[in-house]
Amino acid sequence: MASASTTPPDRTGGLRLPVTAPSAEGEVVELCREMLRFESVNRGNGDGNERPIAEYVAAKLAEVGLEPTLLESAPGRTSVVTRVEGADPSRAPLLVHGHLDVVPADASEWRLPPFAGEEADGCLWGRGAVDMKDMDAMTLAVIRDIVRTGRRPPRDLVVAFVADEEAGGVLGARWLVENHPDLFADCSEAISEVGGFSYTVSDDLRLYLIETAEKGIAWMKLTAAGRAGHGSMISDDNAVTALCEAVARLGRHTFPLVMTPTVRVFLNSLGEALGIEFDLDDLEATVAKLGPIARMIGATLRNTANPTQLEAGHKVNVIPGEATAYVDGRYLPGQEEEFIRQLDEILGPDIRREWVVHDQALETSFDGALVEAMAASLRAEDPIARAVPYMLSGGTDAKSFSRLGIRCFGFSPLLLPPDLDFSGMFHGVDERVPLDSLRFGVRVLDRFLHAC
């Protein structure tokens, strides 16, 4: 039975800490370092434990006089939610959310230990440094500073640090939306991860990519059935062979290009910034010139399906009666039905397909007061900043919160070195975030939360 625990004890005796406490910019690096040291690994299939880091976050919030609530969807699968009172209670609150879980990391592949939060080359290294304990730390630092200095944002802020995002959010954001919608129901807009990072065009222009869209998730299990038998016999009904042929067809298939509104605006903005006109007949060649972000942007030009796991048999001389594969499918906004049709055509009638995680694609327009506040906050800290919309090739907890009618954006502001392979950090080895990027992000986020 899921439960909601009591809030952590008030360690300040009900009083806010003095203004002489460390500023948000002064403490964000240490907060991020401490969060990276929690091994809040999500291995999928319910295997995770965010409780220790959730308790840490809740204690940091309670320390400045807030009243965070810990909520568990299952033992150890813990989320934290709190509310900061704004100046105008008649306005709909802004939701600021981040996830506490991270994907696994093999320490043997890393230059520095993935759960030590070590500093090198001007960066903090560790699993979650960009996905997304950097934004968690920036949010925590800014919220703590707002409360202990007695400042009020223009409207209420609902702040959520959630579990299980790396496995689709079933035990995190989705569970919260389904079981505690009252905590978020009055929110009109939200910000979270994978947006607001810089792409340097020239010495006098940096684009900051704001996520306004993300592809749908279609993680699937494929099963082929055949006739079991002895491995020494001739077999014309081999499940492994049938599955491998289908998986190879799918893995090698190139889905057609589809131009969504968000991608069109992004490419037009980029073309204007670069002084070039994109050739719609050869988009891939043009996108390939974008450097480190090419992989991320390229994946938003079409639906994708990447085989990731194969399972079959239990002994080398036994032909199994069944073989299975897992595929990470992603589809563009408005493409769900067409994507499913394409899948079934490629796989053929003899392959059984089941959804492991199936969630919606999202897209919103790049306009309104919130977008203007993002752009203005970036320009205030970086005079050559220009905010542009883009689509995320992956997925976030925005999929769950949008079900409550909340308009969701990716806005985790970071000024990045031009040569940093930012997109390669996500789920990659040697994940790290520059210290100066964290400090920049805190300054922008503070401005934004007082302007939105």
Summary of the structure (lengths in Angstrom):
residues: 452
radius of gyration: 23.1
end to end distance: 38.1
largest distance: 79.7
contacts: 1574
relative contact order: 0.17
helix: 35%
strand: 26%
